[in-house]
Amino acid sequence: MRSLPFPTGHAAPDGHCRTCVYPVAAASAIMSHSPSSPTTSTTTVSDDKNPKIPIEIVTEEEMTLIEAALTAAAAAIAAPAAQFHRNYRSIRSITLLSKRGLSSCTATRSTDIEDSGRVVGSGSPQKNKKNKGIVSFLHQYRKARGLSVTDFTATEWCEKQMEYVLLYGKPKKTKAMQAGSARHAVLEEEVIKRVKVQAESAEDVWAIKFMNFIVGANQLIFDGLTRELPLVGFIEGVWTVGIIDEIRMPVSESTRFPILVDTKTRVRATLPSEPQRRNGRLQLMCYKNMWDSLIADRFPSQKFYEFFSLNPHQILNQEIRESTAKSGFPSETLSDVVRYFLNSCSLLPKAHDRLLLRYELQEDQTLLGEDEFAYEHDWLTDQIKSCLEFWQGKREASFPPMEERWKCRFCKFASICPTNPNSEVSPKSEEVIPPEPSQE
């Protein structure tokens, strides 16, 4: 196991205390992570000295929620690479635990973008249906925050449901979703220990996210395994955030390409339906697309600062600066951390073309089956472009095809949806809980 140095999340108001996590091996190291900008979903964190403060976290809990839902739903761098390697054992990793509001993901597990929270501040989403025809959902609900991978998967599941979630809010979490989130927290704690840290600005929050990536990349290289790795980048020209459940580095192959893995839990001892599997494949393909883009040095730093309204030269808080120094990449500003982040990306190989979905039984974590599949760039591009047509207001929300209208039976918005909730098609022995958008 390794020790990682940074958490994921969005910007939080000055003085907000965030809950983060560190690799078990380096439990002594503690860092803070918080969302880069205010967001809608909030979580209250408090300690003996500080009063309760509502905070937004860019957690991929939403990834966790959607997995459970799907599950239940049927140099530039000051130190050379050698120094980085020498200090890899002392690097601490941090991950926000509270629910964060990111550009399209929100996660309940220790923070986490699949799949979490809003990254940058934007006003509370307006719930006036009249605005739908005037401003696109992307501009109205994800302006200056971008989308999350979970936004894509929830949209692919049912665009109309995604529309209702944006307009009226998410349904309450089911027991299945809560169980899925709890399982992911356990998996995360096998590699990382949660801790509380301080983040005083959006710049601090993003610095922690990048630090977590650096630490996670370091852990992957030397230990062959890392979990809850935050990502940020472009998917078809749109800023997107997400959190990868797990990344494995093969040790037997001559050419080592990281294998991206996502674990989903099931209430019943049955494998999911094809629509659910398809949704999970879309999620992992999005992660690979983002990973490969970062590795190929396609991260426009200046555009990143501008889009998320960040000051790259702002001095980070003392706690974060001390942590980066102890971890081997001393940084005074966000731009310093970003340079180390880009350096870490340059040391990594692209992700393996084979991706892996794992299905576990919630009751005892028994492995029900694995779905290993190949990355399909053209298919992913078509799916993302179709989702973006909805988000960018180019067309009205569409409904699932007739053969998948059984989803309506499990939708919380069925009573107000134009489709017939009494569809003839109904999956047998299926657990179906529609995925909900997350803020990774």
JOLIN-V109551 format. One record per backbone hydrogen bond with DSSP energy under -0.5 kcal/mol. CO is the residue of the C=O (numbers start at 1). NH is the residue of the N-H. If there is no record, write none. Layout:
BEGIN
{{CO/NH} {CO/NH}}
END
This chain:
BEGIN
{{2/4} {2/25} {2/26} {5/93} {6/94} {8/96} {9/36} {10/36} {13/16} {16/199} {18/20} {18/197} {19/97} {20/195} {22/193} {23/26} {24/27} {26/29} {35/10} {38/122} {43/45} {43/55} {45/53} {50/47} {53/45} {55/43} {56/10} {56/35} {57/59} {59/62} {60/63} {60/64} {61/65} {61/107} {62/66} {63/67} {64/68} {65/69} {66/70} {67/71} {68/72} {69/73} {69/433} {72/74} {73/432} {74/273} {80/83} {80/84} {81/85} {82/86} {83/87} {85/88} {87/90} {87/91} {88/3} {88/91} {97/111} {99/57} {102/118} {105/102} {105/439} {107/100} {109/111} {113/149} {113/243} {115/63} {116/59} {116/100} {116/107} {116/439} {116/440} {117/101} {117/102} {117/104} {117/105} {119/11} {119/37} {127/129} {128/131} {129/132} {130/133} {131/134} {131/135} {136/140} {137/141} {137/142} {138/142} {139/143} {142/145} {142/146} {147/241} {148/151} {148/152} {149/153} {150/154} {151/155} {152/156} {153/157} {154/158} {158/162} {159/163} {160/164} {161/165} {162/166} {163/167} {164/168} {165/169} {174/178} {175/179} {176/180} {177/181} {178/182} {179/183} {180/184} {181/185} {182/186} {183/187} {184/188} {185/189} {186/190} {188/191} {188/192} {191/24} {193/22} {195/20} {197/18} {199/16} {201/205} {202/206} {203/207} {204/208} {205/209} {206/210} {207/211} {208/212} {209/213} {210/214} {211/5} {211/215} {212/216} {213/217} {214/218} {215/219} {216/220} {217/221} {218/222} {219/223} {219/224} {219/225} {220/224} {224/249} {226/247} {228/230} {229/244} {231/242} {233/240} {235/238} {238/235} {239/147} {240/233} {241/149} {242/231} {243/115} {244/228} {244/229} {245/228} {246/261} {247/226} {248/250} {248/259} {254/256} {255/257} {257/250} {258/260} {258/352} {259/248} {260/356} {261/246} {262/358} {264/360} {266/362} {268/270} {273/277} {274/278} {275/279} {276/280} {277/281} {278/282} {279/283} {280/284} {281/285} {282/286} {283/287} {284/288} {285/289} {286/290} {287/291} {288/292} {289/293} {290/294} {291/295} {292/296} {293/298} {294/297} {298/300} {299/301} {300/304} {301/305} {302/306} {303/307} {304/308} {305/310} {306/309} {310/312} {311/314} {312/335} {314/334} {317/321} {318/322} {319/323} {320/324} {321/325} {322/326} {323/327} {324/328} {324/329} {325/328} {332/316} {333/337} {334/338} {335/339} {336/340} {337/341} {338/342} {339/343} {340/344} {341/345} {342/346} {343/347} {344/347} {345/348} {353/355} {353/375} {355/373} {356/262} {357/371} {358/264} {359/368} {359/369} {360/266} {361/365} {366/361} {366/368} {369/359} {370/372} {371/357} {371/373} {373/355} {375/377} {376/380} {377/381} {378/382} {379/383} {380/384} {381/385} {382/386} {383/387} {384/388} {385/389} {386/390} {387/390} {387/391} {388/392} {389/394} {389/395} {390/393} {391/138} {398/160} {401/404} {402/405} {404/407} {405/408} {406/409} {407/410} {408/411} {410/434} {411/414} {413/416} {413/417} {414/417} {419/421} {421/423} {424/426} {427/430} {430/432} {431/74} {431/433} {432/73} {438/440}}
END
